[in-house]
Amino acid sequence: MAKLTLSQVGKTYAAGSQAAVSGVDIDIADGEFIVLVGPSGCGKSTLLRMVAGLETVTEGEIRIGDRLVNHVDPADRDIAMVFQNYALYPHMTVRGNMAYGLKNRGESRQAINDRVEQAARMLELTPYLDRKPRALSGGQRQRVAMGRAIVREPAAFLFDEPLSNLDAKLRVTMRGEIRKLQRRLGTTSLYVTHDQLEAMTLADRLVVLNGGKVEQIGAPLEVYNNPASTFVAAFIGSPAMNLLDAQVEGGTLMVEGHRLAQVARDAGPVTVGLRPEDLVLSTSGLPLRIDYVEELGAQRIIHGFIGDQPAAVADGSPDAPLSDIVHVTAARADIHLFDTTTGKRMDLPAETQIAEATA
């Protein structure tokens, strides 16, 4: 096991082209589980492949432990990678797939057998050791891919969207298995996903990427509760945070002509962030014109418009009657402010108070 250090890491594919990854700084502690999350094309897989040695680094440094590995071959980096397409050899048995890397390293037959058997027990693959991949389910194949990584006892695990080919129910099961396994082994792990729910449930810390740059690094709940930008606010959370154009007028935060809160802040435009689950139905507050409702059993999501701006409310009382217009409000601690020009977070003044009237 080892720490991973990325210092001002960047990747440009052609001179004069836009960088796919730019200025990434991440310190990953020994045994830590870090998740790279962001939309397609944000650079997360490119960054992972640079750590693996499958992409060249055009700027910055990557260290595994204290060793600079920018120009070290993938096979010599002491890492193990798990891919989304499993990358199993179809002509080999499960045992053969798991043992292949160890045979190439010249390990003894006894050591190979012991490690494969141990990993198989850990992953509940013992009954399948003599089967070939085509005889396994998707979840079992992914466990074989993980087993092949485990037996190598690497300094770090790299996961490239390993659950994206599984159905929704199996993804839930497998992400739990991956997290328990990583905690048991204590191996430093770098995991890529575009699924923010997967990222939240797996990570010790999240790295949110946007356009090849880091938007925010932090513990999942820290990122969720204190998003550093409108991008992070909209990406992390389901349903997404409501982001509404607003104005501060005479110390009053106004949304579509309605008072939301009293704030000690200079007048001017701001962006207000309100998470759907933080909004509650009330007799007064911001008027929400209902467009449609998603019934989810224990919860319903009310979609509509505050003025002309789309908004959603995660209502925890699915039996409450609804009219064409409902009113919603939020506690002071649930209001987020962002600079309209830069999209960066603005600290909400401590003396902020919820407005008692709406007009």
Phi, psi and omega in degrees: 000153183197160173280157174242136179230122175246122184238110177050044184283135179216159179217122174235128185279332180213146181302131179086351180274164179291139181293134175286327176221139184216126170058042183274123175242117177219129172251115182252117183288158176303123178087000183278149177251108181252134178246125172270121184228147179166171181288170177303137178085008183276351177104002186292317179290324176299318179296316179298317181293331174292320176297322181286341183091010180272347173231143177284150177266124181265346172203153179086186184227145172239127179238135172249113194068230178258007187263126174287125187241013182311320185244021178268136180299149180307320183293342183255011183268354180060045175234160175231136186243138176244122185261164179288335182261017175071316179055045177269151175279116187293335183274353181259154173286173175303315179301316181295319178297317182289329184273346192303312182296323180292322178297319180296333179275355177081023178292154179291156180301320180294316180296320179297313182298317181298316182292319180295316180297318180296314180295322179297319177296317181299323185259007180058044180249001184306317180292349187249007187299331182260009176267158175264159186307326182295342180268007184248157173283170179300318179295321178292322178296320180293326177293325176297316178300320177292321179298321178299325177287319184296317186296340180283345182048058186282170174288332182206148171260138173240125182244121179253091180044057188291344185254002189292339180268003182262156177287167190301316182294318181290328177300318179298315180296315185290324179293327174295320179294319180297317182294316179296320181295316180296320179294322181292319183277331181067027182271134176304131186224138175237122192233131180252134174204155171259356184270108185293331177293317176300317180298315182297320186280337184265325198281144159285317174221146175261145167241109182268121183252145178211119179060034178083001181239155179281123175273322182196145172234132178176171175299149184310312182289329176296315179294320181294314185279335183225064181299138185280347183203168177295329177298310180297318181301320182280332185275321183266115181126142179218115001294163182293155176301139171287126177242113189240135173293135183215172179225145169259119182232111178058038180082006180246130177276116186249133175236115180052042177080004180244140181283128178256317184200160172264126183228147175268081184211151179297150179296150177145175180284144174217167170251127179261131175252127179226115179288138181306324182282348177269348179274142178233148175288140183211173179280342176220167182133205180282129179283128179248116177275116189286133175259306176203166184231133173259118177268119184244017180092266181285348184212157171227148179252118179263118180254139180188209184223135168258106193066236177257009185257130180295143180206160179222151177231128174268097187274124182275002181237081188294349180267353182291138180291150180239143172249185180294329179232130174239163178247141182230152177213168181218155175287159181305317184293345183262004179264129178245138178244140179227146176293126184296327183281311185267339185079002183278152181295142174243136179293132178280126181304142182298331184274009178303137177229145176290132179294141182276338180239165185247359182210000000 
